[in-house]
Amino acid sequence: MNKGTVFKYEIKRLLFSKEYLLLLATVLVYSVSLLRGVVLYGTDYTAPFSLLTFLTYCASLVPFLFILLLVLCGRQFKASDHGAESIISATPMPLHVFRLIRYSAVACAFLIAATLPVIVCFLFYQQVFDYTAFSVLLWPGLLFLLPPAILLFGAAMLLGNRREAAVHILLAAVLIVSVFQIKLPAFMDIIGSAAIQPLNTGEYDFALSTAFIAGRIAFSVVGVVLIVISLCGSKKRPIY
């Protein structure tokens, strides 16, 4: 079975699913609302294109993006999808290769959804403020978004292979933390709300804290380990 064909099928199945299109539309509409209502005026008296304003924009979108990611992960554990794994196990393609292809499709679909609002923001900066120094914002933005996404993805794929409800529990946890604005220590701050607080204390030289960066590194390492374990996990899924 051709790996490219499998990947194309998986990515199309995700990109054209109703859940993905609905959540992507929600993310884009909300991003435009943030640009007009938050970014345009800056955060805490900083410029609209300051690092603090941009990360505030990212922090507002992160819950929606993580929900989208977990919904994509949850789709991998439907009965029909496990049937596909059973079929693949009877072919020359190793099961871990098939899973890696599916993981790659989920990652690509998520990255598309995460990239589009960033592009919209940068186009807004260019058209309205003639600001194009995007590299100053891009790397902190990636640090803000990707490590917790890797952690959630790894946890969802590992736990979901054992019990499908685990993905829904992770999704509920993200909702609770974001809706109720639960403040976590910088090291554990998945949503990123702790990272945008320093200016509120009167310190106007904004920078990501060492604890926050260390937490992002830990998220990435743990997430990658969980992904590898899930790829090499048992071929048989427990029945509950």
C-alpha positions as CSV (number, residue, x, y, z in Angstrom):
1,M,0.0,0.0,0.0
2,N,1.4,3.4,-1.1
3,K,2.3,5.6,1.9
4,G,1.6,8.8,-0.1
5,T,-1.9,7.6,-1.0
6,V,-2.7,6.8,2.6
7,F,-1.5,10.2,3.7
8,K,-3.6,12.0,1.0
9,Y,-6.6,10.1,2.1
10,E,-6.1,10.9,5.8
11,I,-5.4,14.6,5.3
12,K,-8.5,15.0,3.0
13,R,-10.6,13.1,5.5
14,L,-9.6,15.6,8.2
15,L,-9.6,18.8,6.2
16,F,-13.0,18.3,4.8
17,S,-14.7,17.0,8.0
18,K,-17.5,19.1,9.4
19,E,-15.9,19.4,12.8
20,Y,-12.6,20.7,11.3
21,L,-14.3,23.2,9.0
22,L,-16.6,24.5,11.7
23,L,-13.7,25.0,14.2
24,L,-11.5,26.5,11.6
25,A,-14.2,29.0,10.7
26,T,-14.6,29.8,14.4
27,V,-10.9,30.4,14.8
28,L,-10.7,32.7,11.8
29,V,-13.8,34.7,12.7
30,Y,-12.5,35.1,16.3
31,S,-9.1,36.2,15.1
32,V,-10.6,39.0,13.0
33,S,-12.6,40.0,16.0
34,L,-9.4,40.1,18.1
35,L,-7.6,42.2,15.5
36,R,-10.3,44.8,15.5
37,G,-11.1,44.8,19.2
38,V,-7.8,44.0,20.9
39,V,-4.7,44.2,18.7
40,L,-5.7,47.5,17.0
41,Y,-5.5,49.3,20.3
42,G,-2.5,47.4,21.8
43,T,-2.3,45.6,25.1
44,D,-1.4,47.5,28.3
45,Y,-0.5,50.7,26.4
46,T,2.0,48.9,24.1
47,A,2.0,49.1,20.3
48,P,-0.4,46.8,18.3
49,F,2.7,45.0,16.9
50,S,4.5,44.7,20.3
51,L,5.4,41.2,21.5
52,L,3.0,41.5,24.4
53,T,0.0,42.4,22.1
54,F,0.9,39.6,19.7
55,L,1.2,37.0,22.4
56,T,-2.1,38.2,23.9
57,Y,-3.6,37.6,20.5
58,C,-2.1,34.1,20.5
59,A,-3.2,33.3,24.0
60,S,-6.8,34.2,23.1
61,L,-6.7,31.8,20.2
62,V,-4.8,28.9,21.9
63,P,-7.9,27.3,23.6
64,F,-9.8,27.1,20.2
65,L,-6.7,25.7,18.5
66,F,-6.1,23.1,21.2
67,I,-9.8,22.1,21.1
68,L,-9.5,21.7,17.3
69,L,-6.3,19.5,17.9
70,L,-8.0,17.3,20.4
71,V,-11.1,16.9,18.2
72,L,-8.8,15.7,15.4
73,C,-7.1,13.3,17.8
74,G,-10.5,12.0,18.9
75,R,-11.5,11.2,15.4
76,Q,-8.6,8.6,15.3
77,F,-10.3,6.4,17.9
78,K,-13.7,5.9,16.2
79,A,-14.6,2.2,15.6
80,S,-14.2,2.6,11.9
81,D,-10.7,3.9,12.3
82,H,-9.7,1.0,14.5
83,G,-11.1,-1.2,11.8
84,A,-8.7,0.4,9.4
85,E,-5.8,-0.5,11.8
86,S,-7.0,-4.1,11.8
87,I,-6.9,-4.2,8.0
88,I,-3.5,-2.5,7.9
89,S,-2.1,-5.1,10.3
90,A,-2.9,-7.8,7.7
91,T,-0.8,-5.9,5.0
92,P,3.0,-5.5,4.6
93,M,2.8,-2.0,6.0
94,P,3.9,-2.0,9.7
95,L,1.3,-0.7,12.0
96,H,3.6,2.0,13.5
97,V,4.2,3.4,10.0
98,F,0.4,3.6,9.4
99,R,0.0,5.4,12.7
100,L,2.9,7.7,11.9
101,I,1.1,8.6,8.6
102,R,-2.1,9.4,10.5
103,Y,-0.2,11.4,13.1
104,S,1.4,13.4,10.3
105,A,-2.0,14.1,8.8
106,V,-3.3,15.4,12.2
107,A,-0.2,17.5,12.7
108,C,-0.6,19.1,9.2
109,A,-4.3,19.8,9.7
110,F,-3.5,21.4,13.0
111,L,-0.6,23.5,11.7
112,I,-2.8,24.8,8.8
113,A,-5.4,25.9,11.4
114,A,-2.7,27.5,13.6
115,T,-0.9,29.2,10.7
116,L,-3.9,30.9,9.1
117,P,-4.7,33.3,12.0
118,V,-1.0,34.2,12.3
119,I,-0.9,35.1,8.6
120,V,-4.1,37.1,9.0
121,C,-2.4,39.0,11.9
122,F,0.8,39.7,9.9
123,L,-1.2,40.9,6.9
124,F,-3.1,43.2,9.3
125,Y,0.2,44.6,10.6
126,Q,1.5,45.1,7.1
127,Q,-1.6,46.8,5.7
128,V,-2.6,48.9,8.7
129,F,0.8,49.8,10.3
130,D,3.3,49.0,7.5
131,Y,5.1,46.7,10.0
132,T,7.0,43.8,8.6
133,A,9.5,42.7,11.3
134,F,7.6,39.5,11.7
135,S,10.6,37.4,12.8
136,V,10.7,39.3,16.1
137,L,7.2,37.9,16.8
138,L,7.3,34.6,15.0
139,W,9.7,32.7,17.2
140,P,8.1,33.6,20.6
141,G,4.8,32.8,19.0
142,L,6.0,29.3,18.0
143,L,7.4,28.8,21.5
144,F,4.0,29.9,22.9
145,L,1.9,27.5,20.8
146,L,3.9,24.4,19.6
147,P,5.3,22.8,22.8
148,P,1.9,22.5,24.6
149,A,0.4,21.3,21.3
150,I,3.0,18.5,21.2
151,L,2.3,17.6,24.8
152,L,-1.5,17.5,24.2
153,F,-1.1,15.6,21.0
154,G,1.2,13.0,22.6
155,A,-1.0,12.5,25.6
156,A,-4.2,12.3,23.5
157,M,-2.7,9.7,21.1
158,L,-1.2,7.6,23.9
159,L,-4.2,7.7,26.2
160,G,-6.7,7.5,23.4
161,N,-5.3,4.2,22.2
162,R,-6.2,2.8,25.6
163,R,-9.5,4.6,26.4
164,E,-11.3,6.9,23.9
165,A,-12.8,8.9,26.8
166,A,-9.4,10.1,27.8
167,V,-9.3,12.5,24.8
168,H,-12.6,14.0,26.0
169,I,-11.2,14.4,29.5
170,L,-8.2,16.3,28.0
171,L,-10.6,18.5,26.0
172,A,-12.7,19.2,29.1
173,A,-9.5,20.2,31.0
174,V,-8.5,22.7,28.3
175,L,-12.0,24.2,28.4
176,I,-12.0,24.5,32.2
177,V,-8.6,26.1,32.4
178,S,-9.4,28.6,29.6
179,V,-13.1,29.4,30.4
180,F,-12.5,29.9,34.1
181,Q,-9.1,31.5,33.5
182,I,-7.3,29.3,36.0
183,K,-3.9,30.7,36.6
184,L,-1.2,28.0,36.6
185,P,2.5,28.4,37.5
186,A,4.6,29.6,34.5
187,F,6.3,26.2,34.2
188,M,2.9,24.5,33.8
189,D,1.1,27.2,31.9
190,I,-0.3,25.3,28.9
191,I,-2.6,28.1,27.7
192,G,0.1,30.8,28.2
193,S,-1.9,33.2,30.3
194,A,0.9,33.5,32.8
195,A,3.4,34.6,30.1
196,I,1.4,37.8,29.4
197,Q,1.1,39.0,33.0
198,P,4.5,40.8,33.7
199,L,3.4,44.2,32.3
200,N,0.4,44.2,34.6
201,T,2.9,44.5,37.5
202,G,4.4,47.7,36.2
203,E,7.4,46.1,34.4
204,Y,7.4,47.4,30.9
205,D,10.4,45.5,29.6
206,F,8.4,42.5,28.5
207,A,10.1,39.1,28.0
208,L,9.2,35.5,28.5
209,S,10.3,34.2,31.8
210,T,12.9,31.5,32.3
211,A,10.4,29.3,34.0
212,F,8.0,29.7,31.1
213,I,10.7,28.7,28.6
214,A,11.8,25.8,30.7
215,G,8.2,24.6,30.8
216,R,7.9,24.8,27.1
217,I,11.1,22.7,26.7
218,A,9.7,20.1,29.2
219,F,6.3,20.1,27.3
220,S,8.2,19.3,24.0
221,V,10.3,16.5,25.5
222,V,7.5,14.8,27.3
223,G,5.2,15.2,24.3
224,V,7.7,13.6,21.9
225,V,8.2,10.7,24.3
226,L,4.5,10.1,24.6
227,I,4.2,10.2,20.8
228,V,7.0,7.6,20.4
229,I,5.4,5.4,23.0
230,S,2.0,5.6,21.3
231,L,3.6,4.7,18.0
232,C,5.2,1.6,19.4
233,G,2.3,0.6,21.6
234,S,0.3,-2.6,21.5
235,K,-1.5,-3.5,18.4
236,K,-4.5,-4.6,20.4
237,R,-6.7,-2.0,22.0
238,P,-8.3,-3.0,25.3
239,I,-12.0,-3.5,25.3
240,Y,-14.0,-1.7,28.1
